């Protein structure tokens, strides 16, 4: 099943039209990672939460921005993702919209005191 998660088993997994998704979904079902009851839905422009949450990141990384090394790209994009999560209130004890709490949290991460 889904391993060690805090969420319930997914009822439906919605993805875009990428051709790699159906075989991967079938393989995960065969391995028992995804429950048999989970349905697979492939729609081009469905309210796909995963794609929507990356919209912010896609805007930051322009098509003409090229990274010289994979690790540089990975670390930069991870930083964008984390800052976006903090901004959206997805970090424990840091409210969405509380800019001062967000600022204090980031400062505490880097040992900055202002």
Secondary structure, 3 states (H helix, E strand, C coil): CCCCCCCCCCCEEEECCCCHHHHHHHHHHHCCCCCCCCEEEECCCCCCHHHHHCHHHHHHCCCCCCCCCHHHHHHHHHHHHHHHHHHCCCECCECCCCHHHHHHHHHHHHCCCC
